[in-house]
Amino acid sequence: MEKVIKKIMAKLLNNGFEAYVIGGYVRDTLLGISTNDIDICTNALPKDIYNLFNKSGNAYGGTNLKVGKYNIDITTYRRELAYEGHNITKLEYIDSFLEDLQRRDFTINAIAMDIDGNIIDKLEGVNDLNNLLIRCIGNPSIRLKEDPLRILRAIRLATVLDFEIEDNLLKEIKKNKDLVLKLSGNRIKGEINKILMSHNFLKGLNILKEVGLDKTLNFSYQDVVYTSDLLGMYAQVKFYNMPFTNNEKSNIIKIAKVINYGKIDNFILYKYGLYISLIAGNILNYNPNLIHKMYKRLPIKDKKDLKVSNEDIIKILDIDYDKRLGQVIEDLEYKILNNEVKNDFKKIKEYLLGSKGKWDYE
């Protein structure tokens, strides 16, 4: 166990309280996975924790400490009495470590560790860890109804850890899948993000589809190529009701258009820029160094790079400010990007005068 964690636990223990590391850190440590998120549970009441660490608490009576690279949450043993969606609306602080373990979602998240690194496994989480199994603590039907986020968390953990979901839990997920609609869009998006960012994403998508969540969450996919950019994944796995920002929506649409176009060329680089081209290029199996070189060699990267102004074009062609101006600029961009016309005022003027008839109204 890291010294910083021991120091915090020792402070609680030396003041007469219990303290255990619990949840993801213990699970991941046993799996050989490095993590900087630490959860410590204790029978110290929130006011005791605040006083000991001179730190205010959050809405649930817990305290968050950021120490170096570690994000540490300290929470009092509790009994959750009422939920609304994913939110706990009523809870009670208790003095029982075992009861605090039993309120948790899955057995592999209820494995604890004491200050000496000893494993405390009261709910057979280590056995499920060894068997690569996601098992619910208690009656899965009741636990999923308490907190529907557990439906998506089970699928996310099965994806990220490459575990299987225990049969009874999977059956209840299928039965209760529509409960996820009680969750906020951002809660749903948070879990889907983690599924899509896993190299094992296809397993997660297949589980979501197997239990019917593709219809509940209104998403579809066909061939998906992994990319480390989240928006690149959403451009391939289409979620129609996800709460994207306007910027996210715009970029997802652009990436999808380039993927459908099927290649990266000067016109794509010019129209959509380097960021979109790199993401789509990754999906289309382009070497990113090649895309960077292509972008660097572009004769123009933006409309303002044209060596002719709108006023120049109007004067050269003797036209009005009308739709023809946009058509001329678009034609110029094409010719310059295709290296048919040099981006030079004299060359552009020669080309425009030589093509003047193209812009006359019939």
TORKOL-4160 file (C-alpha; in steps of 0.2 Angstrom, whole numbers, padded with zeros to 4 digits, m for minus):
362
<pt num="1" X="0000" Y="0000" Z="0000"/>
<pt num="2" X="0006" Y="0017" Z="m0004"/>
<pt num="3" X="0013" Y="0028" Z="0010"/>
<pt num="4" X="0001" Y="0042" Z="0007"/>
<pt num="5" X="m0014" Y="0030" Z="0010"/>
<pt num="6" X="m0006" Y="0023" Z="0025"/>
<pt num="7" X="m0004" Y="0040" Z="0032"/>
<pt num="8" X="m0022" Y="0045" Z="0031"/>
<pt num="9" X="m0028" Y="0028" Z="0038"/>
<pt num="10" X="m0016" Y="0029" Z="0052"/>
<pt num="11" X="m0023" Y="0046" Z="0057"/>
<pt num="12" X="m0040" Y="0038" Z="0058"/>
<pt num="13" X="m0034" Y="0023" Z="0067"/>
<pt num="14" X="m0024" Y="0033" Z="0080"/>
<pt num="15" X="m0039" Y="0043" Z="0084"/>
<pt num="16" X="m0049" Y="0028" Z="0089"/>
<pt num="17" X="m0058" Y="0025" Z="0072"/>
<pt num="18" X="m0058" Y="0010" Z="0060"/>
<pt num="19" X="m0052" Y="0013" Z="0043"/>
<pt num="20" X="m0051" Y="0001" Z="0027"/>
<pt num="21" X="m0047" Y="0004" Z="0009"/>
<pt num="22" X="m0062" Y="m0002" Z="m0001"/>
<pt num="23" X="m0068" Y="m0005" Z="m0019"/>
<pt num="24" X="m0059" Y="m0001" Z="m0035"/>
<pt num="25" X="m0042" Y="0001" Z="m0028"/>
<pt num="26" X="m0042" Y="m0015" Z="m0019"/>
<pt num="27" X="m0050" Y="m0024" Z="m0034"/>
<pt num="28" X="m0038" Y="m0017" Z="m0046"/>
<pt num="29" X="m0023" Y="m0020" Z="m0035"/>
<pt num="30" X="m0027" Y="m0038" Z="m0035"/>
<pt num="31" X="m0029" Y="m0038" Z="m0054"/>
<pt num="32" X="m0012" Y="m0029" Z="m0056"/>
<pt num="33" X="m0020" Y="m0014" Z="m0062"/>
<pt num="34" X="m0013" Y="0003" Z="m0057"/>
<pt num="35" X="m0026" Y="0016" Z="m0051"/>
<pt num="36" X="m0025" Y="0033" Z="m0042"/>
<pt num="37" X="m0043" Y="0033" Z="m0035"/>
<pt num="38" X="m0044" Y="0028" Z="m0017"/>
<pt num="39" X="m0059" Y="0025" Z="m0007"/>
<pt num="40" X="m0057" Y="0024" Z="0012"/>
<pt num="41" X="m0072" Y="0019" Z="0023"/>
<pt num="42" X="m0073" Y="0022" Z="0042"/>
<pt num="43" X="m0084" Y="0023" Z="0057"/>
<pt num="44" X="m0079" Y="0041" Z="0060"/>
<pt num="45" X="m0093" Y="0052" Z="0058"/>
<pt num="46" X="m0092" Y="0066" Z="0044"/>
<pt num="47" X="m0089" Y="0079" Z="0057"/>
<pt num="48" X="m0075" Y="0069" Z="0064"/>
<pt num="49" X="m0067" Y="0067" Z="0047"/>
<pt num="50" X="m0069" Y="0086" Z="0044"/>
<pt num="51" X="m0060" Y="0090" Z="0060"/>
<pt num="52" X="m0046" Y="0077" Z="0057"/>
<pt num="53" X="m0042" Y="0083" Z="0040"/>
<pt num="54" X="m0047" Y="0101" Z="0041"/>
<pt num="55" X="m0058" Y="0098" Z="0025"/>
<pt num="56" X="m0076" Y="0101" Z="0022"/>
<pt num="57" X="m0087" Y="0087" Z="0015"/>
<pt num="58" X="m0098" Y="0083" Z="0000"/>
<pt num="59" X="m0117" Y="0081" Z="m0001"/>
<pt num="60" X="m0116" Y="0063" Z="0005"/>
<pt num="61" X="m0105" Y="0067" Z="0020"/>
<pt num="62" X="m0089" Y="0061" Z="0013"/>
<pt num="63" X="m0073" Y="0070" Z="0011"/>
<pt num="64" X="m0062" Y="0071" Z="m0004"/>
<pt num="65" X="m0043" Y="0074" Z="m0003"/>
<pt num="66" X="m0031" Y="0077" Z="m0017"/>
<pt num="67" X="m0013" Y="0071" Z="m0012"/>
<pt num="68" X="m0001" Y="0072" Z="m0027"/>
<pt num="69" X="m0008" Y="0060" Z="m0040"/>
<pt num="70" X="m0020" Y="0052" Z="m0028"/>
<pt num="71" X="m0039" Y="0056" Z="m0027"/>
<pt num="72" X="m0045" Y="0050" Z="m0010"/>
<pt num="73" X="m0062" Y="0049" Z="m0004"/>
<pt num="74" X="m0066" Y="0046" Z="0014"/>
<pt num="75" X="m0084" Y="0041" Z="0019"/>
<pt num="76" X="m0093" Y="0035" Z="0034"/>
<pt num="77" X="m0101" Y="0018" Z="0035"/>
<pt num="78" X="m0119" Y="0021" Z="0030"/>
<pt num="79" X="m0135" Y="0013" Z="0026"/>
<pt num="80" X="m0144" Y="0020" Z="0011"/>
<pt num="81" X="m0163" Y="0021" Z="0014"/>
<pt num="82" X="m0170" Y="0029" Z="m0002"/>
<pt num="83" X="m0165" Y="0032" Z="m0020"/>
<pt num="84" X="m0172" Y="0043" Z="m0034"/>
<pt num="85" X="m0164" Y="0038" Z="m0050"/>
<pt num="86" X="m0146" Y="0036" Z="m0046"/>
<pt num="87" X="m0147" Y="0049" Z="m0032"/>
<pt num="88" X="m0147" Y="0044" Z="m0013"/>
<pt num="89" X="m0161" Y="0054" Z="m0006"/>
<pt num="90" X="m0160" Y="0047" Z="0012"/>
<pt num="91" X="m0146" Y="0039" Z="0021"/>
<pt num="92" X="m0141" Y="0034" Z="0039"/>
<pt num="93" X="m0123" Y="0034" Z="0046"/>
<pt num="94" X="m0119" Y="0017" Z="0055"/>
<pt num="95" X="m0105" Y="0009" Z="0065"/>
<pt num="96" X="m0105" Y="m0008" Z="0056"/>
<pt num="97" X="m0092" Y="m0012" Z="0043"/>
<pt num="98" X="m0101" Y="m0027" Z="0037"/>
<pt num="99" X="m0117" Y="m0018" Z="0034"/>
<pt num="100" X="m0108" Y="m0005" Z="0025"/>
<pt num="101" X="m0100" Y="m0019" Z="0014"/>
<pt num="102" X="m0117" Y="m0026" Z="0010"/>
<pt num="103" X="m0124" Y="m0010" Z="0003"/>
<pt num="104" X="m0112" Y="m0010" Z="m0011"/>
<pt num="105" X="m0115" Y="m0015" Z="m0029"/>
<pt num="106" X="m0104" Y="m0030" Z="m0033"/>
<pt num="107" X="m0094" Y="m0042" Z="m0023"/>
<pt num="108" X="m0078" Y="m0038" Z="m0032"/>
<pt num="109" X="m0081" Y="m0020" Z="m0026"/>
<pt num="110" X="m0083" Y="m0025" Z="m0008"/>
<pt num="111" X="m0066" Y="m0032" Z="m0005"/>
<pt num="112" X="m0057" Y="m0022" Z="0008"/>
<pt num="113" X="m0039" Y="m0020" Z="0014"/>
<pt num="114" X="m0032" Y="m0014" Z="0031"/>
<pt num="115" X="m0017" Y="m0003" Z="0034"/>
<pt num="116" X="m0005" Y="m0018" Z="0034"/>
<pt num="117" X="m0011" Y="m0023" Z="0017"/>
<pt num="118" X="m0022" Y="m0038" Z="0023"/>
<pt num="119" X="m0037" Y="m0042" Z="0012"/>
<pt num="120" X="m0054" Y="m0043" Z="0021"/>
<pt num="121" X="m0066" Y="m0052" Z="0010"/>
<pt num="122" X="m0082" Y="m0055" Z="0019"/>
<pt num="123" X="m0093" Y="m0057" Z="0003"/>
<pt num="124" X="m0082" Y="m0069" Z="m0007"/>
<pt num="125" X="m0077" Y="m0055" Z="m0019"/>
<pt num="126" X="m0060" Y="m0063" Z="m0021"/>
<pt num="127" X="m0068" Y="m0079" Z="m0027"/>
<pt num="128" X="m0078" Y="m0070" Z="m0040"/>
<pt num="129" X="m0062" Y="m0060" Z="m0045"/>
<pt num="130" X="m0053" Y="m0076" Z="m0048"/>
<pt num="131" X="m0068" Y="m0083" Z="m0058"/>
<pt num="132" X="m0069" Y="m0067" Z="m0068"/>
<pt num="133" X="m0087" Y="m0064" Z="m0063"/>
<pt num="134" X="m0098" Y="m0049" Z="m0060"/>
<pt num="135" X="m0110" Y="m0054" Z="m0046"/>
<pt num="136" X="m0122" Y="m0043" Z="m0037"/>
<pt num="137" X="m0122" Y="m0041" Z="m0018"/>
<pt num="138" X="m0140" Y="m0047" Z="m0012"/>
<pt num="139" X="m0155" Y="m0049" Z="m0023"/>
<pt num="140" X="m0151" Y="m0042" Z="m0040"/>
<pt num="141" X="m0169" Y="m0037" Z="m0044"/>
<pt num="142" X="m0170" Y="m0026" Z="m0028"/>
<pt num="143" X="m0152" Y="m0019" Z="m0030"/>
<pt num="144" X="m0155" Y="m0014" Z="m0048"/>
<pt num="145" X="m0171" Y="m0005" Z="m0044"/>
<pt num="146" X="m0163" Y="0004" Z="m0030"/>
<pt num="147" X="m0150" Y="0011" Z="m0042"/>
<pt num="148" X="m0152" Y="0008" Z="m0060"/>
<pt num="149" X="m0135" Y="0014" Z="m0064"/>
<pt num="150" X="m0129" Y="m0003" Z="m0058"/>
<pt num="151" X="m0136" Y="m0010" Z="m0074"/>
<pt num="152" X="m0123" Y="0000" Z="m0084"/>
<pt num="153" X="m0110" Y="m0002" Z="m0071"/>
<pt num="154" X="m0111" Y="m0021" Z="m0072"/>
<pt num="155" X="m0109" Y="m0020" Z="m0091"/>
<pt num="156" X="m0095" Y="m0007" Z="m0090"/>
<pt num="157" X="m0085" Y="m0018" Z="m0078"/>
<pt num="158" X="m0088" Y="m0034" Z="m0088"/>
<pt num="159" X="m0081" Y="m0024" Z="m0103"/>
<pt num="160" X="m0066" Y="m0015" Z="m0095"/>
<pt num="161" X="m0061" Y="m0031" Z="m0085"/>
<pt num="162" X="m0066" Y="m0043" Z="m0098"/>
<pt num="163" X="m0077" Y="m0052" Z="m0085"/>
<pt num="164" X="m0093" Y="m0061" Z="m0087"/>
<pt num="165" X="m0110" Y="m0056" Z="m0079"/>
<pt num="166" X="m0117" Y="m0069" Z="m0067"/>
<pt num="167" X="m0132" Y="m0077" Z="m0074"/>
<pt num="168" X="m0145" Y="m0071" Z="m0061"/>
<pt num="169" X="m0139" Y="m0053" Z="m0063"/>
<pt num="170" X="m0139" Y="m0054" Z="m0082"/>
<pt num="171" X="m0157" Y="m0060" Z="m0081"/>
<pt num="172" X="m0162" Y="m0046" Z="m0070"/>
<pt num="173" X="m0153" Y="m0033" Z="m0081"/>
<pt num="174" X="m0163" Y="m0039" Z="m0096"/>
<pt num="175" X="m0179" Y="m0039" Z="m0086"/>
<pt num="176" X="m0176" Y="m0021" Z="m0079"/>
<pt num="177" X="m0166" Y="m0013" Z="m0093"/>
<pt num="178" X="m0179" Y="0001" Z="m0095"/>
<pt num="179" X="m0175" Y="0007" Z="m0078"/>
<pt num="180" X="m0160" Y="0016" Z="m0085"/>
<pt num="181" X="m0172" Y="0029" Z="m0092"/>
<pt num="182" X="m0174" Y="0035" Z="m0074"/>
<pt num="183" X="m0156" Y="0041" Z="m0075"/>
<pt num="184" X="m0150" Y="0057" Z="m0081"/>
<pt num="185" X="m0142" Y="0058" Z="m0099"/>
<pt num="186" X="m0125" Y="0063" Z="m0091"/>
<pt num="187" X="m0125" Y="0048" Z="m0080"/>
<pt num="188" X="m0129" Y="0036" Z="m0094"/>
<pt num="189" X="m0116" Y="0045" Z="m0105"/>
<pt num="190" X="m0103" Y="0043" Z="m0092"/>
<pt num="191" X="m0104" Y="0024" Z="m0092"/>
<pt num="192" X="m0106" Y="0023" Z="m0111"/>
<pt num="193" X="m0090" Y="0034" Z="m0113"/>
<pt num="194" X="m0080" Y="0021" Z="m0102"/>
<pt num="195" X="m0087" Y="0006" Z="m0112"/>
<pt num="196" X="m0082" Y="0015" Z="m0129"/>
<pt num="197" X="m0065" Y="0020" Z="m0122"/>
<pt num="198" X="m0061" Y="0002" Z="m0118"/>
<pt num="199" X="m0051" Y="m0008" Z="m0131"/>
<pt num="200" X="m0064" Y="m0022" Z="m0127"/>
<pt num="201" X="m0078" Y="m0010" Z="m0132"/>
<pt num="202" X="m0086" Y="m0023" Z="m0144"/>
<pt num="203" X="m0089" Y="m0035" Z="m0129"/>
<pt num="204" X="m0098" Y="m0020" Z="m0120"/>
<pt num="205" X="m0108" Y="m0016" Z="m0136"/>
<pt num="206" X="m0113" Y="m0034" Z="m0138"/>
<pt num="207" X="m0119" Y="m0035" Z="m0120"/>
<pt num="208" X="m0129" Y="m0019" Z="m0122"/>
<pt num="209" X="m0137" Y="m0026" Z="m0137"/>
<pt num="210" X="m0140" Y="m0044" Z="m0130"/>
<pt num="211" X="m0150" Y="m0037" Z="m0115"/>
<pt num="212" X="m0160" Y="m0025" Z="m0126"/>
<pt num="213" X="m0152" Y="m0009" Z="m0121"/>
<pt num="214" X="m0149" Y="m0004" Z="m0140"/>
<pt num="215" X="m0167" Y="m0001" Z="m0141"/>
<pt num="216" X="m0169" Y="0007" Z="m0124"/>
<pt num="217" X="m0155" Y="0019" Z="m0127"/>
<pt num="218" X="m0158" Y="0021" Z="m0145"/>
<pt num="219" X="m0141" Y="0017" Z="m0153"/>
<pt num="220" X="m0135" Y="0007" Z="m0168"/>
<pt num="221" X="m0118" Y="0001" Z="m0174"/>
<pt num="222" X="m0111" Y="m0010" Z="m0188"/>
<pt num="223" X="m0092" Y="m0011" Z="m0191"/>
<pt num="224" X="m0083" Y="m0001" Z="m0178"/>
<pt num="225" X="m0064" Y="0003" Z="m0178"/>
<pt num="226" X="m0056" Y="0007" Z="m0161"/>
<pt num="227" X="m0050" Y="0025" Z="m0159"/>
<pt num="228" X="m0044" Y="0033" Z="m0143"/>
<pt num="229" X="m0054" Y="0048" Z="m0147"/>
<pt num="230" X="m0071" Y="0047" Z="m0139"/>
<pt num="231" X="m0080" Y="0057" Z="m0153"/>
<pt num="232" X="m0072" Y="0046" Z="m0166"/>
<pt num="233" X="m0081" Y="0031" Z="m0157"/>
<pt num="234" X="m0097" Y="0040" Z="m0156"/>
<pt num="235" X="m0096" Y="0044" Z="m0175"/>
<pt num="236" X="m0097" Y="0025" Z="m0178"/>
<pt num="237" X="m0109" Y="0020" Z="m0163"/>
<pt num="238" X="m0123" Y="0031" Z="m0166"/>
<pt num="239" X="m0133" Y="0036" Z="m0150"/>
<pt num="240" X="m0148" Y="0047" Z="m0155"/>
<pt num="241" X="m0153" Y="0053" Z="m0138"/>
<pt num="242" X="m0136" Y="0056" Z="m0130"/>
<pt num="243" X="m0134" Y="0074" Z="m0122"/>
<pt num="244" X="m0120" Y="0080" Z="m0133"/>
<pt num="245" X="m0114" Y="0098" Z="m0133"/>
<pt num="246" X="m0116" Y="0107" Z="m0149"/>
<pt num="247" X="m0098" Y="0106" Z="m0152"/>
<pt num="248" X="m0098" Y="0087" Z="m0149"/>
<pt num="249" X="m0113" Y="0085" Z="m0161"/>
<pt num="250" X="m0104" Y="0095" Z="m0174"/>
<pt num="251" X="m0088" Y="0086" Z="m0173"/>
<pt num="252" X="m0096" Y="0069" Z="m0173"/>
<pt num="253" X="m0106" Y="0073" Z="m0189"/>
<pt num="254" X="m0090" Y="0079" Z="m0197"/>
<pt num="255" X="m0080" Y="0063" Z="m0193"/>
<pt num="256" X="m0094" Y="0052" Z="m0199"/>
<pt num="257" X="m0095" Y="0062" Z="m0215"/>
<pt num="258" X="m0076" Y="0059" Z="m0218"/>
<pt num="259" X="m0078" Y="0041" Z="m0214"/>
<pt num="260" X="m0092" Y="0039" Z="m0226"/>
<pt num="261" X="m0081" Y="0049" Z="m0239"/>
<pt num="262" X="m0068" Y="0035" Z="m0237"/>
<pt num="263" X="m0052" Y="0044" Z="m0239"/>
<pt num="264" X="m0041" Y="0059" Z="m0233"/>
<pt num="265" X="m0036" Y="0071" Z="m0247"/>
<pt num="266" X="m0033" Y="0089" Z="m0248"/>
<pt num="267" X="m0051" Y="0094" Z="m0249"/>
<pt num="268" X="m0055" Y="0085" Z="m0233"/>
<pt num="269" X="m0040" Y="0092" Z="m0224"/>
<pt num="270" X="m0045" Y="0110" Z="m0230"/>
<pt num="271" X="m0064" Y="0108" Z="m0226"/>
<pt num="272" X="m0063" Y="0099" Z="m0210"/>
<pt num="273" X="m0045" Y="0103" Z="m0203"/>
<pt num="274" X="m0032" Y="0093" Z="m0195"/>
<pt num="275" X="m0041" Y="0087" Z="m0179"/>
<pt num="276" X="m0056" Y="0079" Z="m0188"/>
<pt num="277" X="m0045" Y="0072" Z="m0202"/>
<pt num="278" X="m0033" Y="0063" Z="m0190"/>
<pt num="279" X="m0048" Y="0055" Z="m0180"/>
<pt num="280" X="m0056" Y="0049" Z="m0196"/>
<pt num="281" X="m0039" Y="0045" Z="m0204"/>
<pt num="282" X="m0036" Y="0033" Z="m0189"/>
<pt num="283" X="m0052" Y="0024" Z="m0192"/>
<pt num="284" X="m0048" Y="0023" Z="m0211"/>
<pt num="285" X="m0031" Y="0016" Z="m0207"/>
<pt num="286" X="m0021" Y="0031" Z="m0212"/>
<pt num="287" X="m0003" Y="0034" Z="m0204"/>
<pt num="288" X="m0005" Y="0050" Z="m0194"/>
<pt num="289" X="0012" Y="0056" Z="m0200"/>
<pt num="290" X="0006" Y="0056" Z="m0218"/>
<pt num="291" X="m0009" Y="0066" Z="m0213"/>
<pt num="292" X="0002" Y="0079" Z="m0204"/>
<pt num="293" X="0013" Y="0080" Z="m0220"/>
<pt num="294" X="m0002" Y="0082" Z="m0231"/>
<pt num="295" X="m0009" Y="0096" Z="m0221"/>
<pt num="296" X="0008" Y="0105" Z="m0220"/>
<pt num="297" X="0009" Y="0104" Z="m0239"/>
<pt num="298" X="m0008" Y="0111" Z="m0242"/>
<pt num="299" X="m0007" Y="0127" Z="m0253"/>
<pt num="300" X="m0021" Y="0135" Z="m0243"/>
<pt num="301" X="m0028" Y="0130" Z="m0226"/>
<pt num="302" X="m0042" Y="0143" Z="m0224"/>
<pt num="303" X="m0052" Y="0154" Z="m0236"/>
<pt num="304" X="m0042" Y="0169" Z="m0229"/>
<pt num="305" X="m0027" Y="0161" Z="m0236"/>
<pt num="306" X="m0033" Y="0165" Z="m0254"/>
<pt num="307" X="m0022" Y="0178" Z="m0262"/>
<pt num="308" X="m0038" Y="0187" Z="m0269"/>
<pt num="309" X="m0052" Y="0196" Z="m0259"/>
<pt num="310" X="m0070" Y="0195" Z="m0262"/>
<pt num="311" X="m0069" Y="0213" Z="m0269"/>
<pt num="312" X="m0055" Y="0208" Z="m0281"/>
<pt num="313" X="m0066" Y="0194" Z="m0288"/>
<pt num="314" X="m0081" Y="0206" Z="m0290"/>
<pt num="315" X="m0070" Y="0218" Z="m0299"/>
<pt num="316" X="m0061" Y="0206" Z="m0310"/>
<pt num="317" X="m0077" Y="0197" Z="m0315"/>
<pt num="318" X="m0088" Y="0212" Z="m0315"/>
<pt num="319" X="m0102" Y="0203" Z="m0305"/>
<pt num="320" X="m0113" Y="0208" Z="m0290"/>
<pt num="321" X="m0113" Y="0201" Z="m0272"/>
<pt num="322" X="m0124" Y="0186" Z="m0276"/>
<pt num="323" X="m0123" Y="0167" Z="m0276"/>
<pt num="324" X="m0110" Y="0168" Z="m0290"/>
<pt num="325" X="m0097" Y="0174" Z="m0278"/>
<pt num="326" X="m0098" Y="0159" Z="m0267"/>
<pt num="327" X="m0097" Y="0148" Z="m0283"/>
<pt num="328" X="m0082" Y="0157" Z="m0289"/>
<pt num="329" X="m0073" Y="0155" Z="m0272"/>
<pt num="330" X="m0078" Y="0137" Z="m0271"/>
<pt num="331" X="m0071" Y="0134" Z="m0289"/>
<pt num="332" X="m0055" Y="0143" Z="m0284"/>
<pt num="333" X="m0052" Y="0133" Z="m0268"/>
<pt num="334" X="m0055" Y="0117" Z="m0279"/>
<pt num="335" X="m0042" Y="0122" Z="m0292"/>
<pt num="336" X="m0029" Y="0128" Z="m0280"/>
<pt num="337" X="m0031" Y="0112" Z="m0269"/>
<pt num="338" X="m0029" Y="0102" Z="m0284"/>
<pt num="339" X="m0014" Y="0111" Z="m0289"/>
<pt num="340" X="m0022" Y="0117" Z="m0305"/>
<pt num="341" X="m0021" Y="0135" Z="m0301"/>
<pt num="342" X="m0006" Y="0143" Z="m0291"/>
<pt num="343" X="m0012" Y="0153" Z="m0276"/>
<pt num="344" X="m0005" Y="0169" Z="m0283"/>
<pt num="345" X="m0015" Y="0185" Z="m0287"/>
<pt num="346" X="m0009" Y="0186" Z="m0305"/>
<pt num="347" X="m0012" Y="0168" Z="m0308"/>
<pt num="348" X="m0029" Y="0168" Z="m0300"/>
<pt num="349" X="m0034" Y="0184" Z="m0310"/>
<pt num="350" X="m0028" Y="0175" Z="m0326"/>
<pt num="351" X="m0039" Y="0160" Z="m0322"/>
<pt num="352" X="m0054" Y="0170" Z="m0318"/>
<pt num="353" X="m0053" Y="0181" Z="m0334"/>
<pt num="354" X="m0050" Y="0165" Z="m0344"/>
<pt num="355" X="m0066" Y="0157" Z="m0336"/>
<pt num="356" X="m0077" Y="0172" Z="m0335"/>
<pt num="357" X="m0090" Y="0164" Z="m0345"/>
<pt num="358" X="m0093" Y="0151" Z="m0332"/>
<pt num="359" X="m0100" Y="0164" Z="m0320"/>
<pt num="360" X="m0112" Y="0173" Z="m0332"/>
<pt num="361" X="m0130" Y="0170" Z="m0330"/>
<pt num="362" X="m0139" Y="0162" Z="m0344"/>
